[in-house]
Amino acid sequence: MFDIRRYTADKAEEWNQFVAQSKNGTFLFDRGYMDYHSDRFDDYSLMVYDDKGRLYAILPANRVGDVLYSHQGLSYGGLVMSERATTVAVCTLFNELNALLRCEGICRVLYKPVPWIYHRLPSEEDLFAIFLRCGARLTMRDVSSTIIPSHPVKWKRDRRYAANKARTNGIVVKQSEDYAAFWDILTANLMERFQVRPVHTLSEIELLHSSFPENILLWTAEGGDGRLLGGSVLYINGGVVHSQYISASKEGKRQHAVDAIYDYLIHEAYADKQFIDLGTSNMPHSSDLHGSLIYQKEGFGGRAVCYDTYEWTL
């Protein structure tokens, strides 16, 4: 029923047009975003055509040995589908996909579906299909904290106090192009707390911002003297605002820079958005929670949305 083909660079325009019109795609699947780190991954993305030769779905993926991954360079992946996708057809698609992968020497699949808050239309046909046809099991669950600005949850008292204190101290929140200064703060924080570096290098995030200037934005908090106290890199996907990075200097923490940023973003800059996703609060490479981090996000009114990983063998 389906014609499943490997993605090749000459298909980039067709791929990108499909992502833009799909019911659950985001700009992270645009090849301009995916390919910035193409040297790190053996791309094994797939394009699925129906019996009329129309592109029906795509699967951003990479291969390591005999394992197929929902692309490891992305926060989520899974099957990106057209509006025509139906449950019965997607079940058939996974039967045919599994048969193809077996022939290609793939023995195991790790699959990260697009979280539901990013769906333009209901798009969980793949979750049913991998349960029914693949025997998939849940192997990892990261928890994010998400706010619906039109139905806000009351802030915890300490978060409201901190935001008011920041306002009294004259902290100014604004858009900025100074990624270098923010990256110094972010890198120092991550190294001190987790002994890790940001997923993106400074040059990578600057490149991605230049490629997607309306989707990737930096908001910063400055003190009364103009000194940078903290910031947040946001990914804008239609009605969803995702906080990709947020960090404050030691002085910024004392002056409640993060509270000032979220107060402005939630109640002013993006009050008209459907969702504001404050990001996951898991410890690096673990399902364990970072308690103080999720306490802070839930203090802003964020509530749980899961980012899941499934696995099945062929």
C-alpha positions as CSV (number, residue, x, y, z in Angstrom):
1,M,0.0,0.0,0.0
2,F,2.9,2.4,0.8
3,D,6.1,3.2,-1.0
4,I,8.8,3.9,1.7
5,R,12.0,5.6,0.5
6,R,15.2,6.9,2.2
7,Y,15.4,10.7,2.3
8,T,18.0,12.2,0.1
9,A,19.2,15.8,-0.1
10,D,17.5,16.5,-3.4
11,K,14.2,15.9,-1.6
12,A,14.8,18.7,0.9
13,E,12.2,21.1,-0.6
14,E,9.5,18.4,-0.8
15,W,10.3,17.4,2.8
16,N,10.1,20.9,4.1
17,Q,6.9,21.7,2.3
18,F,5.3,18.6,3.8
19,V,6.5,19.5,7.3
20,A,4.9,22.9,7.0
21,Q,1.5,21.4,5.9
22,S,1.5,18.4,8.2
23,K,-0.8,18.0,11.2
24,N,2.0,17.4,13.8
25,G,5.2,18.8,12.4
26,T,7.3,21.6,13.8
27,F,10.2,23.7,12.4
28,L,12.6,21.2,14.1
29,F,11.9,18.8,11.3
30,D,12.8,21.4,8.6
31,R,16.0,20.2,6.9
32,G,17.5,23.6,7.6
33,Y,17.3,22.8,11.3
34,M,18.0,19.0,11.2
35,D,21.0,19.2,9.0
36,Y,23.1,21.7,11.0
37,H,24.6,18.7,12.8
38,S,24.4,16.2,9.9
39,D,28.1,15.3,10.4
40,R,27.3,13.7,13.8
41,F,24.6,11.3,12.6
42,D,24.0,8.7,10.0
43,D,20.7,10.0,8.7
44,Y,18.1,7.3,8.0
45,S,15.1,9.5,7.6
46,L,12.2,8.0,5.6
47,M,9.6,9.4,3.3
48,V,6.3,7.4,2.9
49,Y,4.2,7.8,-0.3
50,D,0.6,6.5,-0.7
51,D,-0.6,4.5,-3.7
52,K,-1.3,7.7,-5.6
53,G,2.3,8.8,-5.3
54,R,1.5,11.5,-2.7
55,L,3.7,12.1,0.3
56,Y,1.7,10.7,3.3
57,A,4.2,10.8,6.2
58,I,7.9,11.3,7.0
59,L,10.0,9.8,9.7
60,P,13.0,11.8,10.9
61,A,15.6,9.2,12.0
62,N,19.2,8.1,12.2
63,R,20.9,4.7,12.4
64,V,23.5,3.4,14.7
65,G,24.5,-0.1,13.8
66,D,21.4,-2.2,13.8
67,V,19.3,0.3,15.8
68,L,17.0,2.9,14.2
69,Y,16.4,6.1,16.4
70,S,13.9,8.8,16.2
71,H,16.5,11.3,15.3
72,Q,18.9,11.7,18.2
73,G,19.6,15.3,17.3
74,L,16.0,16.3,18.1
75,S,14.0,16.5,21.3
76,Y,11.2,14.5,19.7
77,G,10.5,12.9,16.4
78,G,8.1,10.1,15.4
79,L,5.9,9.9,12.4
80,V,5.0,13.3,10.9
81,M,1.7,12.8,9.1
82,S,-0.6,14.5,6.6
83,E,-4.1,15.4,7.4
84,R,-5.2,12.3,5.4
85,A,-3.5,9.9,7.8
86,T,-6.0,7.5,9.5
87,T,-5.6,4.9,12.2
88,V,-6.1,1.9,10.0
89,A,-3.7,3.2,7.3
90,V,-1.0,4.1,9.9
91,C,-1.2,0.6,11.4
92,T,-0.6,-0.8,7.9
93,L,2.2,1.7,7.4
94,F,4.0,0.4,10.5
95,N,3.6,-3.2,9.4
96,E,5.3,-2.3,6.1
97,L,7.9,-0.2,7.8
98,N,8.9,-3.0,10.1
99,A,9.2,-5.4,7.2
100,L,11.4,-2.9,5.4
101,L,13.6,-2.3,8.4
102,R,14.1,-6.1,8.9
103,C,15.3,-6.4,5.3
104,E,17.7,-3.5,6.0
105,G,19.2,-5.2,9.0
106,I,17.5,-3.1,11.7
107,C,16.9,-5.1,14.9
108,R,15.6,-2.5,17.3
109,V,13.7,0.9,17.1
110,L,13.7,3.7,19.6
111,Y,10.8,6.1,18.9
112,K,10.1,9.5,20.3
113,P,6.6,10.8,19.3
114,V,5.8,14.4,19.0
115,P,4.2,15.6,22.3
116,W,0.5,16.3,21.9
117,I,0.8,20.0,22.6
118,Y,2.5,20.5,19.3
119,H,-0.3,18.8,17.2
120,R,-2.2,21.1,14.9
121,L,-4.8,18.3,14.7
122,P,-5.2,15.1,16.8
123,S,-2.2,13.0,15.7
124,E,-1.8,9.9,17.9
125,E,-2.5,7.3,15.2
126,D,1.2,6.3,15.6
127,L,0.9,5.7,19.3
128,F,-1.9,3.2,18.7
129,A,-0.1,1.6,15.8
130,I,3.2,1.0,17.7
131,F,1.2,-0.5,20.5
132,L,-0.9,-2.8,18.3
133,R,1.5,-3.7,15.5
134,C,5.0,-3.3,17.1
135,G,4.5,-4.4,20.7
136,A,6.2,-1.1,21.7
137,R,7.1,-0.5,25.4
138,L,7.7,2.7,27.2
139,T,11.4,3.0,28.1
140,M,11.9,6.7,29.0
141,R,9.6,9.4,30.2
142,D,10.7,13.0,30.6
143,V,8.3,15.5,32.2
144,S,7.8,19.0,31.0
145,S,5.8,21.8,32.7
146,T,3.3,23.6,30.5
147,I,1.1,26.6,30.9
148,I,-2.2,27.4,29.1
149,P,-2.2,31.2,29.3
150,S,-6.0,31.4,28.7
151,H,-6.5,29.1,31.8
152,P,-3.7,30.1,34.1
153,V,-3.0,28.3,37.4
154,K,-2.3,30.6,40.3
155,W,1.4,31.2,41.0
156,K,2.9,30.1,44.2
157,R,3.4,32.9,46.7
158,D,7.2,32.8,46.6
159,R,7.2,33.0,42.8
160,R,4.9,36.0,42.8
161,Y,6.9,37.7,45.5
162,A,10.1,37.2,43.5
163,A,8.6,38.6,40.3
164,N,7.3,41.6,42.2
165,K,10.7,42.1,43.8
166,A,12.4,41.9,40.4
167,R,10.0,44.6,39.1
168,T,10.7,46.8,42.1
169,N,14.4,46.4,41.5
170,G,14.0,47.8,38.0
171,I,14.8,44.6,36.0
172,V,14.0,45.0,32.3
173,V,13.0,42.1,30.1
174,K,13.5,42.4,26.4
175,Q,14.5,40.6,23.2
176,S,18.2,40.5,22.5
177,E,20.8,39.4,20.0
178,D,23.5,38.9,22.5
179,Y,23.7,35.2,22.5
180,A,27.4,35.2,23.4
181,A,26.8,36.9,26.7
182,F,23.9,34.6,27.6
183,W,25.9,31.5,26.5
184,D,28.6,32.4,29.1
185,I,26.0,32.5,31.8
186,L,24.3,29.3,30.6
187,T,27.5,27.3,30.2
188,A,28.8,28.3,33.6
189,N,25.5,27.3,35.3
190,L,25.3,23.9,33.5
191,M,28.9,23.0,34.3
192,E,28.6,24.0,37.9
193,R,25.3,22.1,38.5
194,F,25.4,19.1,36.2
195,Q,28.9,19.0,34.7
196,V,27.5,19.3,31.2
197,R,27.5,21.8,28.4
198,P,24.5,23.2,26.4
199,V,23.4,20.8,23.7
200,H,24.1,23.6,21.1
201,T,27.4,25.4,20.9
202,L,27.3,29.2,20.6
203,S,28.0,29.1,16.9
204,E,25.3,26.5,16.3
205,I,22.6,28.5,18.1
206,E,23.6,31.7,16.3
207,L,23.4,29.8,13.0
208,L,20.0,28.3,13.8
209,H,18.7,31.7,14.9
210,S,19.9,33.3,11.6
211,S,18.1,30.5,9.7
212,F,14.9,30.7,11.8
213,P,14.7,34.3,13.0
214,E,11.0,34.1,13.8
215,N,11.2,30.7,15.5
216,I,14.3,31.1,17.7
217,L,14.4,34.1,20.0
218,L,16.5,35.2,23.0
219,W,14.8,37.2,25.8
220,T,17.1,38.7,28.5
221,A,16.7,40.3,31.9
222,E,18.9,43.3,32.6
223,G,19.5,45.2,35.8
224,G,19.1,48.9,36.2
225,D,22.8,49.3,35.2
226,G,22.2,47.5,31.9
227,R,24.2,44.4,33.1
228,L,22.9,41.1,31.7
229,L,21.4,39.0,34.6
230,G,19.9,36.1,32.7
231,G,17.9,35.0,29.7
232,S,15.9,32.4,27.9
233,V,16.1,31.0,24.4
234,L,12.6,30.3,23.1
235,Y,11.5,28.0,20.2
236,I,8.2,29.3,18.7
237,N,6.1,26.6,17.0
238,G,2.8,28.1,16.0
239,G,0.7,28.3,19.1
240,V,3.4,26.8,21.3
241,V,6.3,28.7,23.0
242,H,9.0,26.3,24.3
243,S,11.7,27.4,26.6
244,Q,14.8,25.7,25.2
245,Y,17.3,27.2,27.6
246,I,16.9,29.5,30.6
247,S,19.6,30.6,33.0
248,A,20.7,33.4,35.3
249,S,24.0,34.6,36.7
250,K,24.6,34.5,40.5
251,E,23.6,38.1,40.7
252,G,20.6,37.4,38.5
253,K,19.5,34.7,40.9
254,R,19.7,37.1,43.8
255,Q,17.6,39.6,41.9
256,H,15.1,37.0,40.6
257,A,15.9,37.4,36.9
258,V,14.2,34.1,35.9
259,D,11.0,35.1,37.7
260,A,11.0,38.5,35.9
261,I,11.5,36.7,32.5
262,Y,8.7,34.2,33.0
263,D,6.4,36.9,34.4
264,Y,6.8,39.0,31.3
265,L,6.7,36.1,28.8
266,I,3.6,34.4,30.3
267,H,1.5,37.5,31.1
268,E,2.5,39.9,28.3
269,A,4.7,38.8,25.4
270,Y,3.0,35.5,24.8
271,A,-0.3,35.7,26.6
272,D,-2.2,35.0,23.3
273,K,-0.4,31.7,22.7
274,Q,-2.1,28.3,23.2
275,F,0.7,26.7,25.3
276,I,3.9,27.9,27.0
277,D,6.2,24.9,27.6
278,L,8.7,25.6,30.3
279,G,10.8,22.5,29.4
280,T,11.7,19.2,31.1
281,S,12.9,18.9,34.6
282,N,14.7,15.5,34.5
283,M,18.2,15.1,35.6
284,P,20.6,14.7,32.6
285,H,20.2,11.2,31.0
286,S,17.8,10.1,33.7
287,S,14.1,9.9,34.5
288,D,14.8,11.2,38.0
289,L,13.4,14.6,38.8
290,H,15.4,17.7,39.5
291,G,13.2,18.7,42.5
292,S,14.0,22.4,42.8
293,L,13.7,22.9,39.0
294,I,10.2,21.4,38.7
295,Y,9.2,23.2,41.9
296,Q,10.1,26.5,40.3
297,K,8.2,25.7,37.0
298,E,5.1,24.4,38.8
299,G,5.3,27.6,40.9
300,F,4.7,29.5,37.7
301,G,1.6,27.4,37.1
302,G,3.2,24.8,34.8
303,R,1.6,21.3,34.8
304,A,2.9,18.0,33.5
305,V,3.3,17.1,29.8
306,C,5.3,13.9,29.1
307,Y,8.0,13.5,26.4
308,D,8.1,9.7,25.9
309,T,10.5,7.2,24.3
310,Y,9.2,3.8,23.1
311,E,11.2,0.8,22.0
312,W,10.4,-2.4,20.0
313,T,12.4,-5.2,18.5
314,L,12.1,-6.6,15.0
